[in-house]
Amino acid sequence: MREPGAITDDLRIGPEGQPVRPLHPTSATPVRGFGGHVGALALVAAYGTVPEGLTVRYAHVEYVGAAPLETLPHFAVRSLQDGRTVARRLVEITDGDRLVALGTLMFHRRDADGPEHQAPMPEAGAPEDAPIEISRPRVLIRARDEGAGRFLTWMRPEVMPLAEDPRLQEAALLYLSDLGILWPTLTVHGYELALRKRALGTVAHSVWFHRRPRIDDWLLFEHTTPSTSSGLGHGEARVFARGGALLATAAQTGLLRPGSERAWGQSPVI
């Protein structure tokens, strides 16, 4: 079995529109392709069709079916808009004739003279001092449960360095942003975090990229939940560089089934 390399090694799309390597598995039950990997590859695929000088500002992925592990999904990109300062792309991810996910992405020509503002980075202590350590291949995770549906979570890729290409750095941030964002939807109700592997499942995930990231150090994710209702949980995240810059914000809606013994069952359809 191949030893895990840098995340960016697995964020490449071949000439036939398929990833060069299989999807990473989830830690959930049943095991399926990790949605964050699907979303990151959708961004890479879309970037391959966008003119130089435009960078991603928004990515939204709707998960329709289970992502495959035994086969390579196909990423088909369609242009929705090609303007001077904005481009939009639709990415359809399929496994054979089965729809896995749909991605919509917006790219923008950045204005260096635009006014700057950001929310301040919360006090989080050092990642090495965070009391919760989550074991996951390829990613180091250290977290602190602040109570009331709020986590301060440090993450970084386990294998460094990543590829220098800033587009792959952005894809790596999207990959990481899919981890932990729904934890508060469980713990705000008093459920144990250990239930996350069978009680949570992503329906849709969005990321707004505010500043171009460098994923060469720990990132701080401030995870919160404003609402859970009707069997769905809504999680949000602010993503900060260790130096304090607000790199991105994210939002995710997911299935919330903490009381279900069957949880997802084995259906390939979400």
C-alpha positions in Angstrom: 0.0 0.0 0.0 1.3 3.5 -0.9 2.3 5.6 2.0 0.2 8.8 2.2 1.9 11.8 0.7 1.1 15.5 0.7 -2.6 16.2 0.2 -1.8 18.2 -3.0 -0.3 15.0 -4.6 -3.9 13.7 -4.7 -5.5 16.9 -5.9 -4.7 16.5 -9.6 -7.1 15.8 -12.5 -5.8 13.8 -15.5 -6.5 14.7 -19.2 -9.6 12.4 -19.2 -11.3 14.4 -16.5 -10.6 11.9 -13.7 -8.4 12.2 -10.6 -4.9 10.7 -11.0 -5.5 8.8 -7.7 -8.5 7.3 -5.9 -10.6 9.4 -3.5 -9.6 9.5 0.2 -12.1 7.6 2.4 -14.2 9.1 5.1 -13.9 8.1 8.7 -17.7 7.6 8.8 -19.7 4.4 8.7 -20.4 3.3 6.0 -17.1 4.3 4.4 -17.3 6.3 1.2 -15.3 8.9 -0.7 -14.5 12.0 1.4 -16.6 14.9 0.3 -13.8 17.4 1.0 -11.7 15.6 -1.5 -14.5 15.7 -4.1 -14.9 19.4 -3.6 -11.2 20.1 -3.7 -10.9 18.2 -7.0 -13.9 20.1 -8.4 -12.0 23.3 -7.7 -8.9 21.9 -9.5 -11.0 20.8 -12.5 -12.6 24.2 -12.8 -9.3 26.1 -12.4 -8.1 24.2 -15.5 -10.7 26.1 -17.6 -10.3 29.6 -16.1 -8.1 32.4 -17.7 -4.9 33.5 -15.9 -5.4 36.2 -13.4 -8.7 35.0 -12.0 -8.7 33.3 -8.6 -11.5 31.4 -6.7 -13.7 33.5 -4.5 -16.6 31.0 -3.9 -17.1 27.3 -4.1 -20.4 25.4 -3.4 -20.8 21.6 -3.7 -24.1 19.7 -3.4 -23.6 16.1 -2.6 -26.2 13.9 -4.3 -24.8 10.3 -3.9 -22.0 8.4 -2.2 -18.6 9.2 -3.7 -16.8 6.0 -5.0 -13.7 4.4 -3.6 -13.2 1.6 -6.1 -13.5 3.7 -9.3 -12.4 7.1 -10.4 -15.2 9.7 -10.7 -15.4 12.0 -13.7 -15.3 15.8 -13.4 -17.0 17.6 -16.3 -16.7 21.4 -16.3 -19.1 23.7 -18.0 -18.7 27.5 -18.4 -21.6 29.6 -17.1 -19.9 33.0 -17.4 -16.6 34.4 -18.8 -16.4 38.1 -18.0 -13.5 40.5 -17.7 -13.4 40.3 -13.9 -15.7 37.3 -13.1 -16.0 33.7 -14.3 -18.4 31.0 -13.2 -18.2 27.3 -13.7 -20.5 24.3 -13.1 -18.8 21.0 -12.3 -20.7 17.7 -12.6 -19.1 14.8 -10.8 -20.3 11.4 -11.9 -19.5 7.7 -11.3 -20.6 6.0 -14.5 -24.1 7.2 -15.1 -24.7 8.0 -11.5 -24.5 11.7 -10.3 -22.3 12.1 -7.2 -22.1 15.9 -6.8 -22.6 19.2 -8.4 -20.2 22.1 -7.9 -20.7 25.8 -8.7 -17.6 28.1 -8.5 -17.0 31.8 -9.0 -13.6 33.2 -9.9 -12.6 36.9 -9.6 -9.9 39.2 -10.7 -8.6 40.7 -7.4 -8.4 44.4 -6.8 -5.2 45.2 -4.8 -6.6 48.7 -4.1 -9.9 47.6 -2.5 -10.6 48.4 1.2 -9.6 45.8 3.7 -11.5 44.6 6.8 -11.7 41.3 8.7 -13.1 39.8 11.9 -10.4 39.4 14.6 -8.9 35.9 15.2 -10.1 34.5 18.5 -7.7 33.6 21.3 -7.1 29.9 20.9 -3.8 29.1 22.6 -1.2 26.9 20.9 -2.3 23.9 18.8 0.0 21.7 20.9 -2.0 22.6 24.0 -5.5 21.8 22.6 -6.9 18.9 24.7 -8.8 17.0 21.9 -6.6 15.1 19.4 -8.5 13.6 16.4 -6.8 10.8 14.5 -7.2 11.1 10.8 -4.9 10.1 7.9 -3.1 13.0 6.2 -4.4 15.7 8.6 -3.3 16.7 12.1 -6.3 17.9 14.2 -6.1 19.5 17.7 -9.3 21.0 19.1 -10.9 22.7 22.1 -14.6 22.4 22.9 -15.6 25.9 24.0 -19.2 24.8 24.9 -22.5 26.2 23.5 -21.8 24.7 20.1 -18.4 26.2 19.5 -15.0 24.6 18.8 -11.6 26.1 18.2 -9.9 23.6 16.0 -6.3 23.7 14.7 -5.5 21.7 11.5 -2.6 21.2 9.2 -1.6 18.6 6.7 0.5 15.8 8.2 2.9 15.6 5.3 4.7 18.8 4.4 5.5 20.7 2.3 2.6 21.0 -0.1 2.8 21.9 -3.8 3.7 25.6 -4.3 1.0 26.1 -6.8 -1.4 28.6 -5.1 -4.4 27.0 -6.8 -3.5 23.7 -5.1 -3.1 25.5 -1.8 -6.6 26.8 -2.2 -7.9 23.3 -3.0 -6.1 22.0 0.1 -7.9 24.6 2.2 -11.2 23.5 0.8 -10.3 19.9 1.6 -9.6 20.8 5.3 -12.7 23.0 5.6 -14.9 19.9 5.3 -13.5 18.5 8.5 -15.1 19.2 11.9 -17.5 21.8 10.7 -20.6 19.8 11.8 -19.2 18.8 15.2 -21.0 21.7 17.0 -24.3 20.5 15.7 -23.9 17.4 17.8 -22.3 18.8 21.0 -24.7 21.7 21.3 -27.3 19.1 22.2 -25.0 17.3 24.7 -24.1 14.4 22.4 -20.6 12.9 22.5 -18.3 13.9 19.7 -17.6 10.1 19.1 -21.1 9.9 17.5 -19.8 12.0 14.5 -18.8 8.9 12.6 -22.3 7.6 12.3 -24.6 10.5 13.0 -23.4 13.2 10.5 -23.4 13.4 6.7 -22.8 16.3 4.4 -25.6 17.5 2.2 -24.0 20.8 0.9 -20.7 22.6 1.6 -19.7 26.2 0.7 -16.4 28.1 1.0 -15.8 31.8 0.5 -12.1 32.5 -0.1 -11.2 36.0 1.2 -7.4 35.8 1.0 -5.1 33.5 -0.8 -3.9 30.9 1.7 -0.5 29.2 2.4 -1.1 25.8 4.0 2.4 25.5 5.4 1.5 25.9 9.1 -1.4 25.3 11.4 -4.8 26.9 10.5 -7.4 27.8 13.1 -11.0 26.9 12.4 -13.6 28.6 14.6 -16.5 26.2 14.2 -20.0 27.2 15.3 -23.6 26.3 14.7 -26.4 28.9 14.5 -29.2 26.3 14.0 -30.2 22.6 13.9 -33.7 21.6 12.8 -35.8 18.9 11.1 -33.0 16.4 11.1 -30.4 18.8 9.6 -27.6 20.6 11.2 -26.0 23.9 9.9 -22.3 24.5 10.7 -20.2 27.5 10.0 -16.4 28.1 10.2 -14.0 31.0 10.1 -10.6 30.0 8.9 -7.5 31.9 10.1 -3.9 31.7 9.3 -1.7 31.3 12.4 -0.6 34.9 12.0 -4.2 36.1 12.3 -5.3 36.7 8.6 -8.9 35.6 7.9 -8.5 33.3 4.9 -11.9 32.0 4.4 -15.4 31.4 5.8 -17.3 28.2 5.3 -20.8 26.8 5.8 -22.2 23.3 5.7 -25.6 21.6 6.0 -25.6 18.0 7.0 -27.8 15.2 8.1 -28.1 15.1 11.9 -29.1 11.6 13.1 -27.6 11.1 16.6 -30.4 8.8 17.7 -30.4 6.5 14.8 -28.8 3.1 15.2 -28.8 2.6 11.4 -27.7 6.2 10.7 -27.1 6.3 6.9 -27.7 2.6 6.2 -26.0 1.4 3.0 -27.8 3.4 0.3 -25.6 5.0 -2.3 -28.1 7.9 -2.4 -27.9 10.7 0.3 
